[in-house]
């Protein structure tokens, strides 16, 4: 029998979104992310400015892990840090 992760990781590919709508969609996901959960962002450029924006709005509350670094595709796992017990 296979095990199912407590929080399955969703992927969001924003390459087809109009650039003005990308951050809005990503922040909807960030706002609704449960502690310990994450999603994978797929983008056509390095989303590093988004990292700074998330860190400014939610200091030390999210992880940011590059899974793929271009040149044509960037994949980043963004996770909400688990609350301390």
Secondary structure, 3 states (H helix, E strand, C coil): CCCCCCCCCEEEEHHHCCHHHHHHHHHHHHHHCCCCCEEEEEECCCCHHHHHHHHHHCCCCEEEEEEEECCCCEEEEEEECCCCC
